[in-house]
Amino acid sequence: MDPHMPQNSSGSQLNRGLELCEHTDSDQREERNHPKLRIQLPERQGSTSREEEPKASESNHFNKADGSARTAIGSTSYLKRNWINKLLKLKHLFPFPGFSWISNNLDATHLKPVIRASVTTWICIVLLVIPATEKGMGQASFLILVAAFLSPSIDPFIAVFEREMAILLFVNASFAWTCIGLGLASLARKEFDTSATTNDIYSGRYLEARVAIICAIFLFVGTAVLLYTKARVGPGPYTTALILSCIVMDLSFTTGHLFPYASYKTGAAVAVPVTVHSAVALVCSIFVFPETVNAQFIKRFRGVFVPLAKAMRTQPDLFVTSATSNEFDPGPFFKHIDAAEAALAPLAVSSRLLKKDLSWGRFGSKDFSRLHEIARRMTVRANGMEFYFKIIDPGVGKQPIFAAFSAVNTPLSTPAQSRVPTRPPSPTPSHSEVSTPSNFSIASTTRPRNRHRHHSLHHSIFHHHHSQSHSPHHHHMLFMLGHPTSLFQEALSRSTGNAVGVFESQRYLNLESRFAHPNAVQLTQRIMEHLGESTGELLACCADTLDHLARWLERMNQDRFWKLYRRERLKTWKESILDDEAVKNRLRRVLDEFREKKRHRVLDMYRSHLDPDHVGSSPAEDVPPHHYLFQSYLYQYHLTFFSEHLYDFLEEITILDKTRARSRLWFPILPLKKILTWSKWEPTERNLQHNEDEDPNIIQGIDPETQDSLGQAERRDPDALPPGNITEAIGNVLYHSVVALGRGNAIFGLKCGILSVLLGLPNFLPTSTRFAYVNRSIWALVIGQITIGRFRGDTTFGWFSRVMATFAGGVAGMIMWYTSTGLGDGNPFGLAAVCAVGLPLLFFINFNYPATEITLTILVLTVGLVLGYSWQDEHQPTLSDQGKGFRVAWIRFVLVVIGVTIASIFSFLPPSTTLRAYLRTTYATTSQQLGQAYCDVVSYATLQDGPHSDIIVKDLIAIRLKLRRSLALMTNVTYEYSLRGKWSKERYNTIYEIQMEIAYLLSHLRSVTEHLELSWAQAFLKRTRFLEPDFQGDVLAVISMISTSLRTGTPLPQVTPCPLLDRFVVHSHGLNVLRKEEDGDYGLPRKLTIETLEDKQYLYFSVGVSTAFGIVTRLDRLMMATKELVGEQFHINGLPVHVTEVKNAR
């Protein structure tokens, strides 16, 4: 039994549930430790299985007397455990990650924004408790707290300015819309009475049907347009503005029709406190711990270098540990690299605002642009070093394409074959000879790391395992179910799926023997020792240099206002330059020594075979496989250029230190129009980090206009030729405008308009008008508009999280209110004092607690509403006075439940989606963009004037960030209840991991190709077949099929161009650059010598080949993973398996 065999197949959950009725707990544990291989061996290979079948029957046999008891006990135990597991899942609504999130954020960088937002909100509370200012803001003065919690001044000034200007623009535009609607409604009114009392107005005394219908129509149109805009532009600086604009319309149109005259003050009651808050937020952003984007950018820059320094220090220990030992654990190294990559997301946000910033400092936005570019390249090189440890360690990051066989759905019984199989077995080597059954699939899931490795380490991605098949006992199943022909049994029978990946598996098994070596463990250990000895000094130097850069960045912010605060500089200008020069010279010396001498240490394994003058040479022995050298060169390449980028960074800061000796005022470099606008393609804090209702068809950070400029491929209208005259051009525009009304965003806006009218309906009916106003039903409408989502279908999770956030916020609000006033009517000094203490705690939780943004926003918003309503009802009472404290919190909770529930029901209406479909669409989009990136990278390697390198780097980073955000959504899928069956998280996670690796490998390939000379680049393209149209056609066809299948859910053909590796390695070059029988040598040596292996161009060449090999194999794996998800179609009986004849370079 192989210890690396995956412990569960894709359909094993159903089988395990039924086994609970058949075995005791100890039997179940034993059964799980011996997974079944769902392969029907042919007659010539099935002797072992048939001989062991009686033993299996004896071990699983039990008499009928015990059957009923065990069935009842097992079923009860299973149901109890199932419900316990469901209840335990509720903890994810408010995850408790311990207290590390507190200690990790108790620093000046995280506390200053918290204090700034707290001061802004506290000033708003002071304005609320002062009678004069409260009266000046109107009856809805409490909305100043709503605006303060929805739009906290946590960001730098330019970001706050951008957001507050959007709020003022949309809120006042909505106010104008309400004035138009109420003005038209007053024209339709028959009865006017300017002296009407408040009691008569809100009791519906003057309600007229025509006026109510006009207000309802304007509410429908206005909210539909606003929420359509919210869905179209996506998460960004306009989100809060659109929510507050909806509140303006909600309050105006649900009460304006009750007045016997045109009441325009209702909208003003919302616009005035929101405007006051915007003024307070802007002032506090300037005077309370002011922060520019320039300073924020420098702080976030440190978040890239600090984990990279830790990663460099952890590598020497890995080289001295055998990859097959229990102590070999590169996990901490991987975590540091991932942390550095994750830090690029907020850095990209700051980079967007840097060009709009008005700041004081030594460096401007153009100075940082070059440093930002170098940092992006460094993280890619660091990931290349991570990739090396993945390919040498079979237990970490190893996702073999065909690591094991697993059924799509574990069948209850072995289906009887009605005819002899028509698929002949493929001619495989004896050590990997298996049958080609019709009910197995090739799993590509990640195996958990196993510390007990007693097998040979094969330095390739191909590993397969043998297991003896255990035949299921159909008669026992029928006995337990009681009625073999019942609907339940029929449904279970239909759940068994066909096999996938049969043809690919046969061809891969034929390739496997080429990647094995009997001395793999010894060769790996030897090459790792050479790498460790040669790279130790350079790794230590890189770590020290990264620490120096982190200190330099920290000093840049601390010295920004050294004169203003009358403090001494940490270092003088001359001292800083001398330190930079010393660190730079040391890195240059160590790097040059590594490049010229130490990196050749890995060739010691090959010198005795290729250098006749070498002591102890043995040319008669076989040369060690080339992939050991290629893998070592891959690591050396990434470490070398990581060090080069580090040296370039030092060069840049040295130049900046010499030329930017004094601080100055830096102005925005963008025109005013671009400063005040924002595109959904640009990264923001919301769409890069929080993923709140993000469009799965868009990758933030990738501009389609930029992509169109990279190539000449473009879409065409399949139903019409391009317009040939002005009439056709106008008709084309009109056609697309009408068609757009039936697309998802427009239908979503229509649905939101209907939801708004439905939730506001009690305000339009005479019998419920007073009840709705008194109980403030408008907040059910507002919460419904906030929570309804366009793309994300996590309805169940959203419902639970919002309800629990409201409950927690209500409790916190009551504690703060009763602490400030006891049982009194509200003490302004007590409320101000309590808020001065409580607000920093609330905002610290809001900004740092690891939960979804909307959940935390609703929590603090509920606190604000409890405090605001309690104060207003006691000091400015109206007809809707509901008391204070508990009463307000209770009504708020009930209204939230109503609004969220109705919004959840509406989420099932078109355009409806589920989180499962959302993730699948996201991965279809990333697959498509990976195909575009692949074409750009190959074009860049082929032509000197190919796609711009920086654009490719940014696009690949955007793809990886999109994938990282999707990973957080997988937890929420478990809350989606489906009658069709459980969701396969493992299969989606496999697709995520493979796409992430492809994105990194494309970055590696782009990097290495820019260093290849023309002749070596031609040899590289020749060996990888990247210039062969037939091969590239297969590659692009595979990418297109994967993307289309994931987007539509359509099954893939059973026979596809995969495996691509079969044609990629049609010629076995080994260590040779060119085969002897090939025409043309591009001026490169045909005879392999040790001087050739020492050539830097050979290093780049080998790294490029290894990277291309990784891309091709992962495309094969992605095809298999997609087949596992969507299935197959178009079966052909009797189709022979094509086996490519391998041509060795001799």
C-alpha positions, 0 to 999 in steps of 0.5 A: 500500500503506497502511503501517498495514495489519496485518501478520498476519491471524488465520490467517496463521501456517499460511499462512506455514508452508506458504509456507516450502516455496514461497519462499526466505527473501528471498521470504518477507520480501517476502511478509510486507511485503505482506499479503493482503486476503482479499476476493473482489471482485465482477465490476464491481470485480475488474478490477484484481485479475484484471489482476495475477493473471498477474504474481503467477503469474509471480513465484511460479512455479518449475519441478518440478525445483526444487520437491522441493529447495526443499520439503525445505530449506524444511521443514527450516528451518521445523522447526529454527526451530520447535524453536528458538523452543520452546526459547527460550520456556523462558526465561520460566520464570525471566524475566531482566528485567535488574538493574533489579528490584534497583536499584528495590528497594534502599531502606528501604521494601523492605529493612526487611521483608526484614530483619524476615523474615530475623531471624525465620527466623534466630531459628528456625534458632538454635532449631533448632541449640540441642539443648534447643529442638530436642529440645523441638520434637520429631522434626519440629523442622525444620518450624519452617523450613518455617513460616518460609518459608511464612509470612514476617513481611514484612507489618505487625503486624496482617496477621501477626497475622491470618495467624498466628491463622489458622495456629494455628486450622487447624493445631490443628483438624487436630491434633484431627481426627488425634487422632479418626482415630487414636483410632478406628483404635486401636479397630479394632486387634487387636494392641497393643505399647507396647514396639515398636521403631522398626525394627519399627514402620516396617517394617510389622510391626504394620500392619493392613488395618482400621487403614490403611483408617480412616487413609486414609479420615480422610486423604481426608476431612480433606484434601478438606475443607481443599483444598475450603476453599482453593478456595472462599475463594480466595487470602488469609490462610487459604492458608498455614494450610490448607497447614500443616494438610494437612501435619499430616494427611499426617504423622499418617495416613501414619505413625500406622497403623504404631504398635501403639497410638494415636500422638498425638505425630505431629500434635503434632510438627507443631503444636509447631514451627509454634506456636513460629514463630508466636510468633517471627513476632509478636514480630519484627513488634513489635520488628524494624523494626515497621510498622503498616498506617498507615505502610504505607498512607502509603508506598504512597500515595506510589506513586500521586503520584510517577508522576502528577507525572512524567506531568504533566511529560511532557505539554507536550512532546506538545502542541508535537509534531505527532501525525503526526510521527515524534517524537510519542510519548505512550508514556512518559506512558501508562506513568506513568499505568499505574504510578499506576493499578497502585499503587492495588492495594496501597493497597486492600489496606492500606485493608482492614487500616487499620480493624483496625490498632493504630498510633501516629501523627497520623492514623487510618483515618477520616482516610485514607479521604477521601484514598484516595477523592480519589486514586482519582478523580485516577487516573481523571482522569489516565486521561482525559487519556491517553484524549485522546492515544489518540484523536488519535494513530492509531498509539498505542492506536488499535483501530479496529473495522474497521481492516482485513479479515482471514480467520478462518483464511487458506485454502490456496485460494480456495473455489469458489462454487457459486452466485451470492452472495445478499447485495447490496453495500451502497450505500457511498461511492465512497472506501470501496466494497468488496464483501461477500464470504463469506470475510472478517472484520473485524479489531480488533487493535491495530496497531503504531505506524508512524512513517511517516505519509503519510495524512490524520489522521481524527479518528474511530475509523474507518479502513479500508485498501485492498489488492489481493487476491492469489490463492493458487495451489492447484495449487502447494499440491497439488504440494508436499503430494504427495497432494491427498486425503490426511488432512493436506490434508483437515484443512487444508481443514477448518481454514478458517473462515467469515467473521464481521462481514459485516453489521456491516462493511457498515453501518460502511462506510456510516458512515465518510464522516461522520467524515472531513475533508480538513483533519484534520491541520491542524485537529488541529495547530491545536487541539493548539497551543491546548491546549498554550498554555492548559494549560502553566502548570496542568500545571507547577503540578499537577506541583509540587503532586504533588511537594509531596504526595509529600514531605508523605507521606514526612515523615509517616512520618519524624516519627512517632517523632521524639521516640523517636529524638531527632531534629529534625522535618523541618519544624515544625508551623507551617512545614508549614501555611504550605507547604500554604497556599502551594501550595494558593493557587498552585494555586487561582490558576492553576486559576481563571485557566485556567477563566475565561480560558485554556480558551477559547483552543480556541474560536478555531477557531470564533469566526470562524464563530459570532461576527459581531463577531469580527475576520476572521469568515467565517460563509459558511465551514463550521464545523470539525467538532464532534468537535475541540472535543469532544475538546479539552473532554474533555482540559480537563475531565479536567485541570480536575477532576484539579486540583480533586481535587488542591486538595481533597487539599490542603484535607484535609491542611491541615485535618489538619495544623491539627487533628492536631498531635500523635501519638496511639494509634489503636485498631481501629474494627471489632468483634473478630468482623470483625477475625478474619474475612475474606471472599473478596470482600475484597482481599488481597496475594495476590488483588490482586497475585499471582493464584495460582489465583484464581476467574475467576467472582469479582472481588475487591473487588466484594461481591455484597451491595452490588451487589444493593442498587444495583438491583431486578433479581434472579435467579429459580429457573427450576424452582420458585417461591419457597418458600411455607411452612416445608416448602418452605423447608426442602426448598429449603435441602436441595436446594441443599445436595445440588446443591452437592456436585456443583459444581466446588469440591466435586468439586475437594475430592473429587479432592484427597482421592483425590490425597492417598490415592494419593500416600500409598498407599506408606505404607499397603502392607506391601511399601513402608512402610519404603521410603516412610518412609525416603525421606520420600515425604510430601513428594511428597504435600505438594508435590502438595497445594500445586501442584494448582490449582482454576481455573488450568490452566497445568499445563505451566508449573506443572510446569516452574516448580516443578521448576526452582525446586526445582533452584535451591533445592536448589543454593542449600541445598547451597551454604549447607550446605557453606559452613557446615560443609564436609564436617563434620557441621554446625557450629551457629555456621557455619550461623547465620553463613551464614544471617545472610548468606544469608537476606536475599539469599533473602528479597530475591529471594523478595519482589522477583524478578519471577516467580510467588509459588508458584515463589519460595516453592518455591525458598526452601522447598527451601533450608529443607528442605535445611538443616533435614533436613541438620542434623536427620539429623546431630544427631537421627538417625532411621530416615529419615536420608538424610545431608546436603547433596547427598543431601537435595537430590537426594531432595527434587528427585525427590519434587517431580518425582513430586508435581508430575507426579501433580498435573499428571495429576490436573489433567486430571480433572474439574473440569478446565480449561485456562488458555485456558478460564480466561482466557475465563471471566475475560473473561466475568465482567468483561464481565458486571460491566461491564454491571452497572457500565454500568447503575449509571452510567446510573442515577446519571446519571438519578436523583439518588438513584441508586447510590452514587458511591463504590461504582461507583468501587470496583467499576470499579477492581476490574474493572480490577485483575482485567483487569490480573492476567489479562494476566500469564497470557497468557504462560503459555498458550504452554506449554499444548500442544494438538493442536487448534491454536495459541492466538490471543493477539492475539484475547484481548489485543484483548478485554482492551484493549477491556474495559479501555477500557470500564471507564475510560470508564464511570468518566469518564461517572460523573464527568461526569454528576455535574456536569450540571445537571438541564436539561443532564442531560436534554439529554445523555440525550436526545442519547445515547438513554440513556433510550430503552428500545429502544436500551438494550435493544439495548445490554444484549442485546449485553453479555449475548450477549458475556458468555454467549458467552465463558463457554460458547464458543457462537457468536454470531448472525450478525445482532446489534443491532450496530453500536449506533453506527448508531442512536446517531448517527441524528441529527447534532447537530453543535455544537448541544445540541438539534435545531430540530425537537425538542419541548421545549428543557429551558430550553436555548438552541436557537441556537448562540452563542459564549457557549453554547460557553463555558458550563461546562455545555456543556463537561460536556455535550460530554464526556459525549457524547464519552464515551458515543460511546466506550462505544458504539463499544467495545461494537461492537468488543467484539462483533466481537472476540468473534465473532472468537473464538467465530464465528457461527451462524444465517445468513440468505441474502438478508438486506438490509443496513439503512442508517440514514438520517442526519438532520442538524441544520440 
